[in-house]
Structures are given as structure tokens and as C-alpha cells.
Amino acid sequence: MNETMSARAAEDIFGDGGPAAIAPVAAAERIDTLDFIRGLAVMGILAANIVAFGQPMEAYMYPAAFKVDAGDPGGWMWIAQFILIDGKMRGLFTILFGAGIYLFMEKAWARGATRGLQAWRLAILMAFGLIHFFFIWPGDILFYYALFGLVLLACLKWSIKAQLWAGLAGYTLGALAFGAMFTMMWAVADTPFGESAPELIEQRAAMVDGIDDALARGDVPNAAIESGDYGALVTHRLTEQWSEPLMNALLFGLETLPLMLIGVALYRLGFFNGGVERGKLLRWGWIGLIVGGLAHLAIGLVMQAGGFTFYGTLTAFVGWSVLPRLWMVLGMAALLVAYAPSATGWLGDRVRAAGRAAFTNYLGTSVVMMLVFHGWALGLFGELNRPQLYIVVALAWVLMLAWSKPWLDRYRYGPLEWLWRSLTYRQVMPLRK
């Protein structure tokens, strides 16, 4: 236990940095809980992203973008993933990232360091994110996590109440703004409202034409992935998609920064190590999960009735689901905190290990998916339907759970965790236990 704690008490969201002046038992409980939630989240992120790995990026939301029959009669698997996975794993990860930033700063402040160390660390993460985006997979989240993490640094010494309410209010305002904007878009494109006035008819026609344009933007990178022309793929990303990391930051900023603030506040409240009564965690966790899940189900049924249209599915993901997603994310977090201590078997230990190596597992999964789908490797891009893609997810989970624990039994950190830590402190850090 002492050796494990010495290696792990310096960990945060990706396994670097940690609490300074906390009791060993509290530290163990908190880190075990964070590891467990982080492990499930990094596994869930693959389940969310698998369609965008194995099919055109647009198929993530829009089933008609599949290059083969989606294998999902009635769209029930789309609805199930929409309810249980999409956005929820990223939300959990974002809350943990905010908690991890504060956890790292506890250790840094105790040593007399300043927020400059964290800023340097986030700048390194930003570089990792850009490498991920341009050379591995354009669905990266690390760049804008690092970007908003830098903003978060200015808020770390706010009161807990200010952090919590700013996070909740900011998220809610963003959800309402996106909900209104995308509802109007959907109404014009997919409902009789779009035929109620000449200017709306003209706008609808332009939006319908815009669908083909949106899908065509993926033709070059998709063809490069299929053919295995890696050079052409990277060239296209560098020349034609160079602004997308910033555009993604703008798109997700009203969600990301508020969730990070909420994560900091929850961490400081002791949410992750017994600061909230277990009965309350279970009660409010199930309420958030069920109410949010029912709201998602209703949205999914509307999409099903409308035929899963381009603007409908876009509105469902980016507009309507944002607010109930928060209820589900907080509900999941509460339930996982409540149940994590009882997950003590071999599977729970391996999930925790996957969480301790979350940075390596996140980027490593993208590399493995290149080997599965790119034409220069197995070449399965565009070949697998939704059920078959879920088989790939299950196999990747087995790989993730299989390597993480044996590695961490021998080494202090995952490979990329060690590299990030060494770059942060500008020295080669010890790796073997």
C-alpha cells in the first residue's frame, strides 16, 4: 500500500501531480475513485467515437453518412448510444480534468510553486493535442482541454460557491443558447415552419444544398484513409483543416469550461472522497440519470420519427441534449463515486489501472484505430456497420484492460504519463518502481 500510494499520490486526471496535505486514507480513497471513474470514461469515449473512427466523421451524428448499411433497423442502437454514451463520457472526463487541475495545484502550492508550472504543463498538453489532431485523428479533445485549462487557472482561487455557481450558470446559459439556435435551424429545415414564408423557403433550399457540401468536405480525407495515403491525409489536415482545433474549442467551450469549474468545486467539496453522504449520492445520482435519460429518449424518438435527418441529428446532439446531458453526467458521477469503493474485484482493479494510464489509453486507442481502419493497415474504414464497430470497441477494451495493470505493476506511470511528467519538470523522471 505504501509503495502504491507513493507512486499514485502524485497523480491527477492523466496521472501527473497530486494532493499534498491530505491524510493517507483520504488520499487513497480519492485517488482510487478518480482512477475508477477515469478508467470507465476513457473506455466510454472509445464507444462514443467508434463510428467516427470507422466511418466518415459525419456518421457520428448522421446515420445516412455510413458508407455501408448501418445495420441498425429503426435506429434503436443510435438511440441507445445517444442516451447512454454520447457526450456523457466526455462530460465525465471534463469534470475530472477540472478536478485534476486543482489536485495538481495542491501539490504545487505545497512545494511553493505557482500556476506557471500548471500553465507550462497545459502548453505541453496542447502540443500533444495538435499532434493527435494532425497526425493521428481529428476528433481530438486535448487541445481545447488545455486551452480552457489555461483559462481555468485564473479561477482556481475563487470560492467554492463561486466556482460551482459560475459553472452551473455558464453551462445552462450555453445550453439554452445552443438549444434556441439549433431548434430554429431544425424548424426551418425539417418542419412546415420552413415553408411558411418566402424567405424561409429560400433559406431551407440553401440548407438542403449545404448538406451535400458538408458531406463532401470529408471526401478527400476519407479517400486518403481508404487508400492508405497517409501523406495526403496529413497534408490535407495541415492545409485545409488547420483551423478546426480552434473551431472545436469555440463549439465546445460553453460546455468545457463550465464543467471544469464544476469539477474543481466538487473536488474541493470532497465529492470524490466521502464529503457527500452516500445516500444523497445514490438518490440524486439516480434522479439525474433517470430524468436525463428519459429526456434523451424523448429526443431520440423525435429523431426516429423524423427519419434521423442531417439537421435533426445535429440539433439533437448540439442543441437539445446539452442540458439533460448535464443531469446525466452529474448523476453518473455521483453513482460512480458511491459504487466505486465496492468495485474491488479483478475487473475493478483493471479499470482503475486503465484510469491511471488514461492519457496513454486515450492516445493509444487512436493509434490502434488507425491500425484497424486505415488502408495501409487492416483497411476496414467504411466497411463495418454499427454492430460490427461495437465488436471493435469490445476488443479494444480487452486490450486496454489487459496491458494497463501489468504495466503499472512494474512502472510508476503509463508511457505517455511519464513523458508528460518528464517534460513538465524538464528532467527524466524515474519510471521503474
C-alpha positions in Angstrom: 0.0 0.0 0.0 2.8 2.5 0.8 4.6 1.9 -2.4 1.4 2.2 -4.4 0.5 5.4 -2.6 3.9 6.9 -3.2 3.6 6.4 -6.9 -0.1 7.3 -7.1 -0.4 10.2 -4.7 1.2 12.4 -7.3 -1.5 11.7 -10.0 -4.2 13.8 -11.5 -6.5 13.4 -14.5 -3.8 11.9 -16.7 -1.6 10.7 -13.9 0.7 13.6 -13.0 0.6 15.7 -9.9 -1.4 15.2 -6.8 -2.6 16.2 -3.3 -0.1 17.3 -0.8 -1.5 17.8 2.7 -4.2 15.1 2.9 -4.4 12.1 5.2 -3.2 8.8 3.5 -6.5 7.1 3.8 -8.4 10.0 2.3 -5.8 10.3 -0.4 -6.2 6.6 -1.2 -10.0 6.8 -1.4 -9.9 9.9 -3.5 -7.3 8.6 -6.0 -9.0 5.2 -6.2 -12.3 6.9 -7.0 -10.8 9.2 -9.6 -8.9 6.3 -11.2 -12.1 4.2 -11.4 -14.2 6.9 -12.9 -11.4 8.0 -15.3 -11.0 4.4 -16.4 -14.7 3.9 -17.3 -14.7 7.3 -19.0 -11.7 6.6 -21.2 -13.3 3.3 -22.2 -16.6 5.0 -22.9 -15.0 7.7 -25.0 -14.0 5.0 -27.5 -17.6 3.7 -27.6 -18.7 7.3 -28.4 -16.1 7.8 -31.1 -16.0 4.4 -32.8 -18.4 5.4 -35.6 -16.2 8.5 -36.4 -13.1 6.2 -36.4 -14.6 3.5 -38.7 -16.9 5.6 -40.9 -16.9 9.2 -42.2 -16.8 11.8 -39.3 -20.4 12.9 -40.2 -21.7 9.5 -39.4 -21.1 10.1 -35.8 -24.4 12.0 -35.7 -26.0 11.4 -39.1 -26.6 7.7 -39.9 -27.1 8.2 -43.6 -23.4 9.1 -43.8 -22.4 5.5 -43.3 -20.6 4.0 -46.4 -22.5 0.7 -45.8 -25.9 -0.1 -44.4 -25.7 1.0 -40.8 -27.1 -2.4 -39.6 -29.4 -0.6 -37.2 -33.1 -1.2 -38.2 -35.2 1.6 -36.7 -32.2 3.4 -35.3 -32.5 1.8 -31.9 -28.8 1.4 -31.5 -28.4 5.1 -32.4 -30.9 6.0 -29.7 -29.2 3.7 -27.1 -25.8 5.2 -27.8 -27.3 8.7 -27.8 -28.9 8.1 -24.3 -26.1 6.2 -22.6 -22.8 7.3 -24.2 -22.7 10.3 -26.5 -21.4 13.3 -24.6 -21.6 11.6 -21.2 -18.1 10.2 -21.2 -16.7 13.5 -22.4 -18.6 15.2 -19.7 -17.3 12.9 -17.0 -13.8 13.3 -18.4 -14.1 17.1 -18.4 -15.2 17.2 -14.8 -12.3 15.0 -13.8 -9.9 17.2 -15.8 -11.0 20.3 -13.8 -10.7 18.3 -10.5 -7.3 17.1 -11.7 -6.0 20.6 -12.4 -6.9 21.6 -8.8 -5.4 18.4 -7.4 -2.1 19.1 -9.2 -2.0 22.7 -7.9 -2.5 21.5 -4.3 0.8 19.7 -4.6 2.5 22.6 -6.5 1.3 25.2 -3.9 2.6 23.0 -1.1 6.1 23.0 -2.7 6.0 26.7 -3.2 5.4 26.5 -7.0 2.9 28.8 -8.8 0.3 28.4 -11.5 3.1 28.9 -14.0 4.0 25.3 -13.6 0.5 24.2 -14.5 0.4 26.6 -17.4 3.6 25.1 -18.8 2.1 21.6 -18.3 -1.0 22.6 -20.2 1.0 24.1 -23.0 2.7 20.7 -23.4 -0.8 19.0 -23.4 -1.8 21.5 -26.1 1.1 20.3 -28.2 0.1 16.7 -27.7 -3.4 17.6 -28.8 -2.2 19.2 -32.1 0.0 16.2 -32.8 -3.1 14.0 -32.2 -5.3 16.1 -34.4 -3.0 16.5 -37.4 -1.2 13.2 -37.4 -3.5 10.6 -35.8 -7.2 11.6 -35.6 -9.1 14.9 -36.0 -11.5 14.2 -33.2 -9.0 15.4 -30.6 -10.2 16.9 -27.3 -6.8 17.6 -25.7 -6.1 20.9 -27.5 -9.2 22.6 -26.2 -9.0 21.0 -22.8 -5.5 22.6 -22.5 -6.8 25.9 -23.9 -9.7 26.1 -21.4 -7.5 24.7 -18.6 -5.3 27.9 -19.0 -8.5 30.0 -18.6 -9.4 27.9 -15.5 -6.1 28.8 -13.8 -7.5 32.3 -13.3 -10.5 30.8 -11.4 -8.7 28.4 -9.0 -8.7 30.7 -6.0 -12.4 31.7 -6.3 -14.6 30.4 -3.5 -16.1 27.0 -3.9 -19.6 28.6 -4.2 -18.4 31.0 -6.9 -16.9 28.1 -8.9 -19.9 25.9 -8.6 -22.5 28.5 -9.5 -20.4 30.0 -12.3 -20.0 26.5 -13.7 -23.7 25.7 -13.5 -24.9 29.1 -14.7 -22.4 29.2 -17.6 -23.3 25.7 -18.7 -27.0 26.4 -18.5 -26.8 29.6 -20.5 -24.7 27.9 -23.1 -27.2 25.1 -23.3 -30.1 27.5 -23.7 -28.3 29.5 -26.4 -27.4 26.4 -28.4 -30.8 24.9 -27.9 -32.5 28.1 -29.3 -30.1 28.4 -32.2 -30.3 24.8 -33.4 -34.0 24.5 -32.8 -34.5 27.3 -35.3 -32.2 25.6 -37.7 -34.1 22.3 -37.4 -37.5 24.0 -37.6 -36.5 25.7 -40.9 -35.0 22.6 -42.5 -37.3 19.8 -41.2 -40.7 21.2 -40.3 -43.6 23.0 -42.0 -42.3 26.2 -40.4 -39.6 26.3 -43.2 -42.4 26.7 -45.8 -44.3 29.4 -44.0 -42.7 32.4 -45.7 -40.7 33.0 -48.9 -37.5 33.9 -47.1 -37.7 30.7 -45.1 -38.3 28.6 -48.2 -35.2 30.2 -49.7 -33.2 29.5 -46.5 -34.4 25.9 -46.4 -33.3 25.3 -50.0 -29.8 26.7 -49.1 -29.6 24.5 -46.1 -30.6 21.4 -48.1 -27.8 22.2 -50.6 -25.5 22.7 -47.6 -25.9 19.0 -46.6 -24.1 17.8 -49.7 -21.4 20.4 -49.2 -20.9 19.4 -45.6 -20.6 15.7 -46.6 -18.3 16.5 -49.5 -15.8 18.2 -47.2 -14.8 14.7 -46.0 -14.3 13.2 -49.4 -10.5 13.9 -49.6 -9.5 12.7 -46.1 -11.9 9.7 -46.3 -10.4 8.7 -49.7 -6.9 9.1 -48.2 -7.8 6.9 -45.3 -9.3 4.2 -47.5 -6.3 4.2 -49.9 -3.7 4.3 -47.2 -2.2 7.5 -48.5 -1.1 8.8 -45.1 1.0 11.7 -46.6 -2.1 13.0 -48.5 -4.2 12.8 -45.3 -1.7 14.7 -43.2 -1.2 17.3 -45.9 -5.0 17.8 -46.1 -5.3 18.3 -42.4 -2.4 20.8 -42.3 -3.6 22.8 -45.2 -7.4 22.5 -45.2 -8.3 21.7 -41.6 -5.7 23.8 -39.8 -8.4 25.9 -38.1 -10.6 23.1 -36.8 -8.9 22.8 -33.4 -9.9 26.4 -32.7 -13.4 25.9 -34.2 -13.9 22.8 -32.0 -12.8 24.9 -29.0 -15.5 27.5 -29.9 -18.1 24.9 -30.4 -17.5 23.1 -27.1 -16.2 26.0 -25.0 -19.6 26.8 -23.4 -19.7 23.2 -22.2 -16.0 22.6 -21.4 -15.0 25.5 -19.2 -18.2 25.3 -17.0 -17.8 21.6 -16.5 -14.1 22.1 -15.5 -15.3 24.7 -12.9 -17.9 22.3 -11.6 -15.1 19.6 -11.3 -12.9 22.0 -9.3 -15.8 22.8 -7.0 -16.8 19.2 -6.5 -13.2 18.2 -5.7 -12.9 21.0 -3.1 -16.2 19.9 -1.6 -14.9 16.4 -1.0 -17.3 14.9 -3.5 -14.7 12.3 -4.6 -13.8 11.1 -1.1 -16.7 11.0 1.2 -17.6 14.7 1.5 -21.2 13.9 0.4 -23.3 11.3 2.2 -23.6 8.1 0.2 -27.4 8.1 0.5 -27.6 11.5 -1.1 -25.2 10.4 -3.9 -27.4 7.5 -4.7 -30.7 9.4 -4.5 -29.6 12.4 -6.6 -27.5 10.2 -8.9 -30.4 8.0 -9.9 -32.7 11.0 -10.2 -30.2 12.8 -12.6 -29.6 9.6 -14.6 -33.2 8.6 -15.0 -34.7 12.1 -15.7 -31.8 13.0 -18.0 -32.1 9.6 -19.7 -35.9 10.0 -20.3 -35.3 13.4 -21.8 -32.7 11.8 -24.1 -35.1 9.1 -25.0 -37.8 11.6 -26.0 -35.3 13.4 -28.2 -34.2 10.1 -29.8 -37.8 9.2 -30.5 -38.4 12.6 -32.2 -35.3 11.9 -34.4 -36.6 8.4 -35.2 -40.0 9.8 -36.2 -38.3 12.4 -38.4 -36.0 9.8 -40.1 -32.7 10.9 -38.4 -32.3 13.9 -40.7 -29.0 15.8 -41.0 -30.2 18.9 -39.2 -32.4 16.9 -36.8 -29.5 14.8 -35.5 -27.2 17.9 -35.4 -29.9 19.6 -33.3 -30.3 16.6 -31.0 -26.6 16.4 -30.3 -25.6 20.1 -30.1 -28.9 21.7 -29.1 -31.5 19.7 -27.2 -29.4 17.1 -25.4 -26.9 19.6 -23.8 -29.0 20.4 -20.7 -30.3 16.9 -19.8 -26.7 15.7 -20.5 -25.5 17.7 -17.5 -28.1 16.0 -15.3 -26.9 12.6 -16.6 -23.2 13.4 -16.2 -23.6 14.6 -12.6 -25.9 11.6 -11.9 -23.3 9.2 -13.3 -20.5 10.9 -11.4 -22.5 10.6 -8.1 -23.3 7.0 -8.7 -19.8 6.1 -9.6 -18.4 7.8 -6.5 -21.0 5.9 -4.4 -20.3 2.5 -6.0 -16.5 2.8 -6.7 -15.4 1.6 -3.3 -17.2 -1.7 -3.7 -15.6 -2.4 -7.1 -12.7 -4.3 -5.5 -12.5 -7.4 -7.8 -10.1 -8.1 -10.6 -12.2 -6.1 -13.1 -12.4 -3.1 -10.8 -8.6 -3.2 -10.4 -8.1 -3.3 -14.1 -10.5 -0.4 -14.7 -8.6 1.6 -12.2 -5.3 0.8 -13.9 -6.8 1.9 -17.2 -7.7 5.2 -15.5 -4.2 5.6 -14.1 -2.9 5.3 -17.7 -5.8 7.3 -19.2 -3.6 9.6 -21.2 -1.8 6.7 -22.8 -5.0 4.8 -23.3 -6.7 7.8 -24.9 -4.0 8.5 -27.5 -3.1 4.8 -27.8 -6.6 3.9 -28.7 -6.5 6.4 -31.6 -3.3 4.7 -32.9 -4.8 1.3 -32.6 -7.9 2.5 -34.5 -5.5 3.7 -37.3 -4.2 0.2 -37.5 -7.7 -1.2 -37.7 -9.2 1.2 -40.3 -6.5 2.9 -42.4 -5.8 1.5 -45.8 -2.1 1.0 -45.1 -3.0 -1.4 -42.2 -6.2 -3.6 -42.0 -8.1 -1.2 -44.2 -11.6 -1.6 -42.6 -12.6 2.1 -42.9 -16.1 2.3 -44.3 -16.5 -1.5 -44.2 -18.1 -2.2 -40.8 -21.7 -1.4 -39.7 -22.7 -0.2 -36.3 -22.9 -3.7 -34.6 -19.5 -4.7 -36.1 -17.9 -1.4 -34.9 -19.1 -2.3 -31.4 -17.2 -5.6 -31.6 -14.1 -3.5 -32.3 -14.8 -1.5 -29.2 -15.1 -4.6 -27.1 -11.8 -5.9 -28.4 -10.1 -2.6 -27.7 -11.5 -2.6 -24.2 -10.0 -6.1 -23.7 -6.6 -4.7 -24.9 -6.9 -1.6 -22.7 -7.7 -3.7 -19.6 -5.1 -6.3 -20.4 -2.0 -4.1 -20.7 -2.6 -1.3 -18.1 -2.4 -3.3 -14.9 0.7 -5.4 -15.7 2.5 -2.3 -16.9 1.6 -0.3 -13.8 2.6 -3.2 -11.5 6.1 -2.7 -12.8 6.2 1.0 -13.6 5.1 4.2 -11.8 3.3 5.7 -14.8 1.9 4.9 -18.2 4.3 5.7 -21.0 2.8 9.0 -22.1 2.1 9.9 -18.4 5.8 9.5 -17.8 6.7 11.5 -20.9 4.4 14.4 -19.9 5.7 14.4 -16.4 9.3 14.5 -17.6 8.6 17.4 -20.0 6.7 19.2 -17.2 9.6 19.1 -14.8 12.3 19.3 -17.6 14.1 16.2 -16.3 13.9 12.5 -16.9 11.7 11.2 -14.2 12.1 7.7 -12.7 9.8 5.2 -14.3 10.5 1.8 -12.8 9.1 1.2 -9.3 
